[in-house]
Every structure is written in structure tokens, then in C-alpha cells.
Amino acid sequence: MKCLSGKMVLLLLSAFLLAALSACHRGAVLPPGLVSPPGGSPPVRVRLMNGPGPVEIGAESGVLLFSDLASGEKIAAIEPGGRWSVVLFGPDGQLRVASPDGRVSRPHPAGIRVHMPGGNGEFRLTGRSYRGELLLVNSGGNRIMAVNRLPLEEYLRSVVPSEIGSPGSAAYQALKAQAVSARSYAMSLMSENRRFSYDLTADTGDQMYRGTSTEHQLTDSAVFETAGECLTSGGRVLTSFYHSTCGGRTADPSEVWGKQFAERNRWLRSVGDGSYDSGSRWAEWEVSWSRQQLLLLLKKYLPELMKMSAGEVGEPTDIEIMRKGPSGRNVLLKVTTDKRVLQVEGDNIRRALRKPDGSILPSTMFDLSLQRGGSSGLSIVARGRGFGHGLGMCQTGAIARASAGQDYRKILDRYFPKAGISRLY
């Protein structure tokens, strides 16, 4: 290991130094991801993790440089194959770089930047390889937040196959539709979240991003051929939602996250999809519970969902679907307990009526019935269609439409009839 200056100096910490350090960093705002050179792909900031650490970082290809996030001061240089860590060290909880033999650098309260000269190459974190640079800060509560900052188009090379898979060349236009939709989703959040430390998370909270391991030549082409294209309406980039399987009709926004969400997203509409998603394993599904099993699941998951203690919720005794929305999805579930009557709305119904293994229901498009017989006696059965929240583009439907000869513009126009496609860079 060596510094850029040719010398590597790592300071061994003393008790005196620990006592003299300032308060730990809280809530830094990392460099925004929306500003880019004219005609270039804007950089996006993706939160990869937010936990206690230590965070082990490896050099995959080329020299990996560590520097102070605020001053740019060089801390260390790692040769390919090397593994170093960023740690929260001492009672002040400030970030330091740690060598494999246990030496640690001085504190870096503003955070640490990990990057490669010229921006080429990859680094490794939590078993995955990533392009771009890594920004690390103390996010509070003795946690290290790791944010990957990279060009948006490079980010999409991982997102598109992670979200829609690799259905083959016959569905190539669906891959292009996915690229435009994922780019639009990211760009809209990049604009909204500029004042925060990251734009998106790397999981289903936003979009699945698994680094370079998921990249594929076909999905790469879909990304590059649509570079800069986003769904827009009224001069703004739209948060273009998508999901796996719509069950024959996409959701109305009011069915998923309520009237206020629907008011803010008037461009989003429920549309029929015919039988285009009938090839999905989730076109029809069934889940069954014994009465006791379902009530125990409600008892376990309702308190957090309703933001109450278990004692306040009480013992569930009965459930009833009270109202369905325009697309046939359930929008209001009544849960009766020995202490109160609770109402669960919209997509939260999937999180209240959990499957026996504790995972959420595939969708809110289902009917409940009672079934007698079998070893458990009386069973409660949900028979439904679709997978996901149901908003926006149906991925299974898009694949079938592409296979039937529709191009990506026609596919997107079907699922987003109030939107247009604009090339932003």
C-alpha cells in the first residue's frame, strides 16, 4: 500500500488523540448527482448499505485510492487484489481507514471517498463489484453509509436486467421500455433528493441494483440505444413505476397509496392489459391459512404496520374486505380485535395479510373465501391475480407485447398514456 505522494503514513491512535477529537459527523450531504457536463450522462448516488461496519473494500482492477471527502487529502492507495476497511473507531465514532494489519488512519469527520484514477475500473463491496466511486459517511447511530456515485447509464446496465431479467432477443423492445422507465424513475428522484446524501437505494425500496455481475450484452444495448430518454409530462420527468404482473389490469394510483398520491400523479392511469400477462406464474395464485394461523400472523405484523404497540392492537378476531377499487384491487381491509376495529388501506393490505412463511401477499387483487375440510378443518383462502403494486408498466405484459411485435414506444404509450418520451441528454 502507498500514498499518491509515494509515502504511506498511517497514524497509530493514542488515548490523547481520541480525547481531542471533535464530535462525529452526522448527516453529511454528499455531492449531488444531477449536475453533469453538457451532453453527458448525469451521475447518480445509490445507497448500497447503511450499517455498523466495518466496511471492507477491495480493489478489483487498477489502483484504488482513498481520500478525505472534504479536503481531497490522500489517505491510501490499494493495489489490485488488496482489501482495506473503513471503520468507526473510538468513542467519537469518526471514520478511519484500517489496514489489514490493524493500523488506522487519523479521523476523517467529513467522510471518505474511494475511487480509481481516471474513473476506470471496479471496486468490491459486500461480495459485489461496482463501477464509479464510493462515498462513505457516518450516518448517525454508529452506522456507516456507503453510497456508489456513478454515471446514470452505467447504473442502468445493472438495474435493467436486475428488474426485468434477460427474456431474450424476441423481447428486446421490452428491455428498451424497461430502460426508459428505470431511467425516468431514477431521474425524477435525483431531482427530488439533491439535498440529501443519496438519490436511490439499491433494493426494492427503489430499484434493484446489483453491480456489474448482472450486466448482459442485450440489456446493455437496450440501455445505450435509449440513452437519455425519459418519460415526461408538463415539462417534468415522471416517477415511472413498474411491477411484475398486473393480473389483466394495472392499478389506479388511489388504490395503492391513497387519494393524495393520486392527486400528485394524475398522469398515472389504470389500463387494461388483456391476456398479455397470462404467461406469468403470478397470473393466478392461491394462498390459504387456518384461522389460527392467519390471526397469529396479523397479531405479529399489525402493530408495526399500524404504528401501535401489540397491547394497543389487541388480539385479532376477524377480518373483512370492505371495499375494492376501479381495477378490482382491495383498497380497504377491516381487522377486528378484542380492543378495537382497525382499517388497513391500499398496498399495506399485502403487508397485513402475510403468507404463512411471513412474506407479503403477491398483490391486493384477490378474493377471500372460507373452505371446509382437510386436516386443519376450516381454512381461509385468498385467490388472486398479479404480483406487485400494479402501478405503471406491467413487465410480463411488456415482454409479451414485445414478442408480439410492439416497439418500446408503443409499449410505454399503453402503460403511460398521459406521458411522452423526451431525450434529455
MIVO-470344 format. One record per residue: residue in one letter; y, x negated, z of N, C-alpha, C in turn. Coordinates in steps of 0.1 Angstrom, whole numbers, plus 5000, padded with zeros to 4 digits. Layout:
# MIVO-470344
aYXZYXZYXZ;...
//
This chain:
# MIVO-470344
m498849925000500050005000501249915000;k502349964993503549884992504749974990;c505949924994507149994991507649964977;l508650044972509250014959509949884959;s510449844971511149714972510149594972;g508849624973507849514973507449494987;k508049554997507549535011507349665017;m506249675025505949805032506049775046;v507049845052507249835067507049965073;l506049975082505750095089505950065104;l506850145110507250125124506250185134;l505750095143504950145154505850215164;l505550335168506450415177506250365191;s507450365198507450335212507850455220;a507650455233508050565241509550585241;f510250465240511650475239512150545227;l511450515216511850585203511550735204;l510450765209510150915210511150985218;a511650925229512650995237513951005230;a514250915221515550915215515650995202;l514551055198514551125185515351265187;s515851305176516551435176515651555175;a516151675177515351795176514651805163;c513451865162512751865150513351965140;h513051935127513552015116513052155116;r513952255114513552395113514152455100;g513252505092513752595081514652525071;a514252405066515052345055514952425043;v516052425035516052485022515752375011;l514552385005514152284995514952304982;p514952194974515752204961515352334954;p516352414949515952534942515252514929;g514452614925513652594914514152664901;l515352714901515752784889516552704879;v517252604884518152524875517352424867;s517552414854516752324846517652274834;p517352164828518052124816518052224805;p519152234797519152334786517852324778;g517252444775516052444767514752404774;g514852364787513652314794513052424802;s511752394806511052484815511552474829;p512052574836512652564849511552524859;p511952444869510952414880510752524889;v509552554893509152654903508652584916;r508852644927508452594940507352684946;v506152634947504952714951504452664965;r504452744974503952714988502452704987;l501852584989500452554989499852585003;m500552545013499952565027501052565037;n500852625049501752625060500952625073;g500552505078499652495089499952375098;p499152355108499452245118499352105113;g498652085102498451945098497351875106;p497151745103497851665093497551705079;v498451665070498251695056497851565049;e496551555044496151435037496451455022;i497051345017497551345003496951224996;g496351244984495751134977496351114963;a496350994959496850954945495650964935;e495751054926494751084916494850984904;s496050974899496250884887497650834888;g497750704888499050634890499450624904;v500550554906501150524920501850644925;l501550684937502150794944503150744954;l504450794953505550744961505850854972;f506150804984506650884995508050844997;s508950944999510350915002510951025011;d512150985017512751085026513451195017;l513251315021513651425012515151435011;a515951395022517351405021518051275015;s517651155020518251035015517650975003;g516451005000515750934989515150804993;e515350765006514850635011513350625008;k512850505003511450485000510750465013;i509550535015508750515027507450435023;a506750475013505450415010505150434995;a504250354990503650374977502150354978;i501350454973499950454973499350434960;e498450334959497750314946496750424944;p496250434931495250534927494050524936;g493550634941492350634950492750634964;g493950604968494350594982494550724988;r494450735001494650855009495550825021;w496650895022497550885033497851025038;s498451035050498651165056500151175060;v500551305061501851345067501551415079;v502151375091501751425104502951475111;l502751565121503751595131503451515143;f504351415147503951315157504951325168;g504351325180505151325192505651455197;p506351465208506751595214507851655206;d508651575197509651635189509151705177;g507951665173507351735161507951705148;q508551585146509151545133508051485124;l508351495111507351445101507351295100;r506151235099505951095097504851075087;v504850965080503750925071502850835079;a501550865078500550785086499550715076;s499350585079498450515071496950535075;p495950495067494550515071494250445084;d494950335087494550265099495350315112;g496150425110496750485122498150445124;r498750355116500150325117501050445112;v502250465118503050575114504450525111;s505150595102506550555099507550615109;r508750585108509750645116509850795112;p510550875120510551025117511451045105;h511151155098511951205087512251355089;p513251385096513551515100513851615089;a514451565078514751645066513551685058;g512451605060511251635052510851515044;i509751525036509251415029508951465014;r509251375005508951404991507851314986;v506851364979505751294974505751314959;h505851204951506051214937505551094930;m505451104916505050984908506150944899;p506350814897507350764888507250834874;g508450884870508450944857507851084857;g507351134868506851264869505451284863;n504751184859503451194852502351164862;g501251224860500051204869499851324878;e498851314887498551414896498351364910;f498551454920498251424934497151514939;r496551484950495451564955495751614969;l495551744971495851804984494751914987;t494151914999493152015003492152044992;g491651934986490551944977490851984963;r492151994960492652034946493651934941;s493751924928494651834921495851914915;y497051854916498251924912499151834904;r499951894895500951824888502251834896;g503251764892504651774898504751694910;e505651744919505851674932505551764944;l505351704955505051774967506251754977;l506751864983507751864993507251915006;l507451835017506851875030507951875040;v507951985048508952005059508252065071;n508852045082508352115094508952255094;s508052355092508552495091508652565104;g508552495115508652555128507252585134;g507252595147505952625154504952515152;n505452385150504552275148503652295136;r504252345125503452365113504152285102;i503352235093503852165081503752255069;m504852275062504752355049504752255038;a503852275029503752195017504052275004;v505052234997505452304985505352224973;n504652274963504552204950505652244941;r506452144936507552174927507152114914;l507152204903506652164890507252254879;p507252214867507752294856506952424855;l507752534853507052674853505952684843;e506052624831505052634821503752554826;e503952444833502752374839502052464850;y502852524858502352614868501552724862;l501952784850501252894844499952854838;r499852724835498552674829497452694839;s497752704852496752734862496652874866;v497852944866497853084870497153174860;v497353154847496753254838495253254839;p494553144838493053154840492653194854;s493453154864493053194878493153344880;e494053414872494353554874493453644865;i493253604852492553684843491253624838;g490953504842489753434838489853384824;s488753354817488753304804487753394795;p488353504791487453604784487053574770;g487553464765487153424751488153444741;s487953384729488953394718489153534713;a488253624714488453764709489453834717;a489753794730490753854738491953764740;y492153674730493353584731494653644733;q494853764726496153834728496353884742;a495253914749495353954764495853834772;l495353714768495853594775497353574774;k497853594762499253584759500053694767;a499453814768500153914776500153874790;q499053814795498953774809500053664812;a500153574802501153464803502553514805;v502953614796504253674797504453744810;s503453814814503553894827503653804839;a502853694839502853604851504153524851;r504753484839505953414838507153504843;s507153634839508153724843508153744858;y506953764864506753774878507353654886;a507053534881507553414887509053404886;m509553424874510953404872511853504880;s511353624882512053724890512153674904;l511053624910511053574924511853444925;m511853364915512653234915514053264917;s514553374910515953414911516253474925;e515353554930515553624943515453524955;n514653414954514253334965514953194965;r516053184957516653044956517152994970;r517453084979518053034992516952995001;f515653024998514552995007513852865003;s512852825011512152705009511152704998;y510752814993509752824982510052954975;d509452964962509653084954508453174955;l507253114955506053194955504953134964;t503953204968502753154974501753134964;a500653054967499653014958498453104959;d498553224965497453314967497753454962;t496953554966497153684961498353754966;g499053694976500353744980501353744969;d501153644960501953644948501053624936;q500753504932499853474920498953364924;m497653374920496653274923497053144915;y497053034922497452904916496552804923;r495652744914494552654920494652514914;g495852474909496052344904495352324891;t495052194887494652164874493252204871;s492452224881490952244879490652374871;t491552474871491252594864491852594849;e492552494846493152494832492152494821;h492452554810491552574799492352564786;q491752514776492452494763492952624758;l492152734758492552864753493752924760;t493652914774494752974782496052884781;d495852754780496952664777497752704765;s496952734754497652774741498352904743;a497852994751498453124753499853104760;v499853014770501052984777502052914768;f501652814761502552744752503152824741;e502352914735502752994724503753104728;t503753134741504753234746505853174755;a505953044754506852964763508253034764;g508653054776510053114778510153264777;e509053334772509153474770508853554783;c509753644786509653724798509953874795;l509453964804509754104803511154124809;t511954194802513354224807513754364805;s514754404813515354534812516754534818;g517654584811519054584816519554444819;g519154344812519654214814519054134826;r517954184832517354114842515854094840;v515253994845513853964844513054054854;l512054114849511354214857510154154865;t509954204877508854164885507554234880;s506954184870505954254862504554244869;f504254344876502954354883501854374874;y500654324879499454344871498254354881;h497154404876495954424885494754414877;s493554424883492254404876491954524868;t491754644874491254764868491954884872;c492454974863493355084866492555214869;g491255224865490555344866490955454857;g491455414845491855514835493355544835;r494055514845495555534846496155444856;t497255384852497955294861498755374871;a499155314882499755384893501255404891;d501755514896503155534898503655444909;p504855384908505255294919505355364933;s505755494933505855564945504555574953;e503455574945502055584951501655464959;v502255354955501855224961502655174973;w503955164970504855114981506055204984;g505955334981506855434985508055464976;k508855554980509955604972511055504970;q511355424980512455324979512055214969;f510755174969510255074959510355134945;a509955264944510055334931511455344926;e512455364935513855374931514355234926;r513855124932514354994927513654954915;n512555024911511754984899511555094890;r512655164886512555284877511955254864;w511955124860511355084847509855094847;l509255094859507855084860507255234860;r506255254852505755394850504255394850;s503755504854502255534853501955574839;v500955504833500555534819499055544819;g498555634810497155644807496555534800;d495355494803494655384796493355424790;g493155554789491955594782490655534788;s489755484780488555424784488555274783;y489755214781489855074778489254984790;d489355034802488854954813487454994817;s486755074809485455134813484355024814;g484554904808483654794808483654714821;s484654744830484754674842483754724852;r483254624861482354664871483054754882;w484354764881485054844891485554974884;a485055004872485455134865485055254874;e483855234881483455334891482855254903;w483055304915482455234926482255334937;e481355294947481055374958480955294971;v481455344982481355284995480955395005;s480055355013479555455023479555395037;w479855485047479855445061479055545069;s478555505080478155605091479455645098;r479455755104480655805111481155695121;q480155645129480455555140480955425134;q480355385123480855255116482255265111;l482655375105483955395100484955405111;l484655475122485555485133485855355140;l484755265141484955135147485855045138;l485655055125486554975116487955025117;l488255155118489555205120490155155133;k489355155143489755105156490154955156;k489454885148489754735147490954705139;y491254775128492254735119493554825119;l493454945125494655025126495754965134;p495554905146496654865154497554765147;e497054665140497854575133498654645121;l497954725114498554795103499654885107;m499554955119500555045124501554985133;k501354845135502154775144502254835158;m501054865163500854915177499754835184;s499654845197498554795204497354885203;a496154825206494954915205495055025215;g495655005226495755115236496655225231;e497755185224498655295218497955375207;v497155305199496455375188495455475194;g494655435204493655515209492355505201;e491455595204490155605198490155695186;p489955645174489855735162488755835163;t489055965159488156065160487956135146;d488856135137488756205125489756145114;i489356155101490256115090490356225080;e491456235073491556335062492556285052;i492256295039493156265028494156385027;m495456365029496356475029497056495015;r497256385008497956404995497656294985;k497556344972497356244961498656244953;g498756134946499956114937499656144923;p500656124914500556164900499356104892;s498955984896497855924889496555954895;g496456034906495256064912494955974924;r495855884927495555794938495955864951;n495355824962495655884975496955814980;v497855894985499155844990499355875005;l498555965011498755995025497356015031;l497055935042495855955049496155985064;k495556095069495856125083494656075091;v494956005102493955955111494256015125;t493356095130493456155143492756065154;t493456035165492855965176492856055188;d492356005199492456075212493756075218;k494756005212496055995217497156045208;r496956035195497956075185497456095171;v498256145162497956155148498756055141;l498055975133498755865125498655895111;q499755855104499755865089499855735083;v498855705074498855585066499155615052;e500055535046500655575033500355465022;g500255505010500155424998499055314998;d499355194994498355094993497755055006;n498455085017497855055031496655135034;i496355245026495155315029493955225026;r494055135017492955045014492654945026;r493754925033493554835045493254905058;a493355035058492855115069491455145068;l491055195056489555235054488855115048;r488555025057487854895052486354925048;k485854845040484454845036483654795049;p482354825050481554785061481654635064;d481954545054482054405057483454365061;g484354455062485754425067486654405055;s486254395043487154375032487854505028;i488954505022489754625019489054705007;l489354825006488754914996489254864982;p488454884971488854834958490254894954;s490455024956491655094952491855214961;t492955284958493255414965492855534957;m492255504945491855614936490455654940;f490255744950488855784954488955914961;d487755974962487556094970486556074981;l486756144992485856135004484956255004;s483756225008482756345010481756305021;l481156405026480056395036478756405030;q477856315034476456315028475456305039;r474556405039473556405050472256345045;g471456295055470156235051470156085053;g468956025052468855875054468755845068;s468555715071468255665085469455685094;s470655685088471855695096472355835098;g471655935093472056075094473156105085;l474356145091475556185084476356055079;s476656055066477455945061478755995055;i479755905055480955935048481055845036;v481255905024481155835011482455845004;a482955724999484155714991483655684977;r483955774967483655744953484955724946;g485155614940486355584934486355514920;r487555474916487655404903488755304905;g488655194898489655094897489654984908;f490354874906490454764915491854714915;g492454704927493854654928494854764931;h496054724932497154824935497354924923;g497054884911497154974900498554974893;l499454884897500754884891500754794878;g501554834868501754744857500554734848;m500354604843499254574833497854584840;c497054654833495554654837494954544829;q494454444836493854324830492654354822;t491754434827490554474820490854554807;g491854644809492354724797492954634787;a493754534791494454444782493354364774;i492354324781491254244774490554334763;a490354464767489654554757490654584745;r491854594748492854624738492954504728;a492954384734493054264725491754254716;s490654284722489354284715489354384704;a490154494705490254604695491254574685;g491954454686492954414676494354434679;q494754474691496154484695496754344698;d497954324694498554194698499254204712;y499654094717500154094731501454174733;r502254184722503454264723503154414724;k502154454717501754594717501054624731;i500254534736499654544749500654564760;l501654474760502754484770503554604769;d503754654756504554774754503854894760;r502554894760501755004765501855014780;y501754904787501754904801503254894807;f504154844799505554834804506454904793;p506355034791507055094780508655094782;k509155064793510555064795511154924794;a510254824791510654684791510654624777;g511454524775511454444763511054304766;i510754224755510454084757511553994752;s512053904760513153814757512653674759;r513153584750512853444752514053384759;l513753334771514853284780515153134779;y514253064773514452914771513452864760;
//
